[in-house]
Amino acid sequence: MVVIKRHGFQEDGPSTHHESSIDDRDMQRMALPAELRRRFKLASVIGFACISGATWEWALVSSQGGLTNGGSGAGVIWIFLAVMIGMFTVVLSMAEMASIAPSAAGQYMWVSELGPPGAQRLLSYFVGWFAAIGWQGAAASNPLVLAQHVEALVALNNPTFEVKGWMTSLLMIACAALATFVNIYGIHFLSSLEAIMLALHVVGFFAVLIPLWLMGERSSTHDVFFTFEDNAGWGNIGTACLVGLLGPIMTLIGGDSTVHLGEEIRDASRTLPLSMVFTSLMNYAVGFIMTITVMYVSSNFDQTIADATGESYVAVIYAATGSKTATTILTVLVLVLFFCTAINTVTTSSRQLFAFARDGGLPFSNILAKVDSRTGLPINALLTTFGVTFVLSWIICGSSIAFQNITSITIVGLLLSYGTTIATMISRRWSGVPLPAARWRYPQAFGYFVNVLALCFVTIAFIFAYFPTAPDPSAESMNWSVVVTVAVVVVATVYYFIRASSTFEGPAVRMKKAEDDSMVAMEDIVVRGKQ
């Protein structure tokens, strides 16, 4: 009963004195005002992370796309396993840093505190931009997935249905508005809602998995695990597999989702890293199982249904069950779970935006950083997150490819923020300067190993994130992520010279000033005591 009370989903009741004192100490060390309310306990954070990751859901939806680069099953499975190992080293690295500084700022704060003093300001600034833009892209991408699922359901049951761009845009806006509404007006029961969403996430996994295994026509184990193909025409299986990294990365990225709740979690310096590691293991396991399942049962499905719905997995489920009713029910279940993911993504995106604005890194920072005193929420950051999605949604009317290229900054931006952060951690270890105190600490040798492995993985992933899915791409099939990346760098650089150079100094400088002020105050007390 004690464990349930301390780590349960309910937010009611005060934190224990021990938890409050540690959280207060961390906030004082980071020189941050305690404006956000600590609503989340360990269990609710685990629920939040599982739903945000939506690993088995993404594996179900996206695994078919991996068949282009890697083969009829083996490539997808082994690539997923490799990405799973690489991403886990990234999560392990970030978990240690989250224990050092459990702040909504996340990556850009860690870069500032751990990076070289002469470079911390610029490194922190650009990491802040890429992390903030990356999560805004994620917040816009989820409503598109929801809209496409609604359209798939209609097409499944009405073969004459024709999707129009404006329909997708309106559905996206409606989904984003509802997710924002829940974040603002449902905040008092959001931590409890995570329990319901987590239960649905677990039940949904088995509800989809069992029919596929029991009723689906399965491929041979040899084909699934040992047949590699270069369907895109790269001329080399190794290159095809490396290009195929992007699919599993899209499924597994976002291990920092709970990091940006750092100021709303009780006993954050312990709870945050523990939840990150635990949920990663759980999410990766169910994602891997679902990937294997889809590879076993996806060899025989009606391409007509896949083309009509725009979702291959819908055709896979229909081929297994032979029932439109069953397929509709399971697709609705996946749709509901993706909406839960959208709710949590809005939460994370708004907190990252709020934190970076609080440090003066964005235009209109004084507005974006405001916290509503009644709810303890960054309302302006939440509404801005919705506004970004609203604007981007209309791009779908002209070109869904243009929208996907713009929101591709999610993968590139987050990978860049992860890599830079881990690189500064390695630099700090190498310099011999002791790391700041943390309750989640690895032995030096293990820390080195994990950090170096994570940096190598992120570097490879970052390079191949810019590759098109096939050689000799057309303008439509080209991967324009590099253009979006350059655009972000240009905008951030221009704003830095116009404004941010005088407003953004980096969290490390703020912390040093607060420490110096504290020392001066202590000296004054000592002097007065002697008098």
Secondary structure, DSSP 8 states (H G I E B T S, - for coil): -HHHHHHSS---S---HHHHHHHHHHHHHTT----S---B-HHHHHHHHHHHH-HHHHHHHHGGGGGTEETTTHHHHHHHHHHHHHHHHHHHHHHHHHHH---TTTHHHHHHHHS-TTTHHHHHHHHHHHHHHHHHHHHHHHHHHHHHHHHHHHHHH-TT----HHHHHHHHHHHHHHHHHHHHHSGGGHHHHHHHHHHHHHHHHHHHHHHHHHHS----HHHHHH--EETT--S-HHHHHHHTTHHHHHHH--TTTTGGGTTSBTTHHHHHHHHHHHHHHHHHHHHHHHHHHHHHH-SS--HHHHHHHS-HHHHHHHHHH--HHHHHHHHHHHHHHHHHHHHHHHHHHHHHHHHHHHTT-STTHHHHT--BTTTTB-HHHHHHHHHHHHHHHTHHHH-HHHHHHHHTHHHHHHHHHHHHHHHHHHHHHHHT------SS---HHHHHHHHHHHHHHHHHHHHHTTS-SSSS--TTTS--HHHHHHHHHHHHHHHIIIIIHHH---HHHHHHHHHHHHHHHHHHHHHHHH-
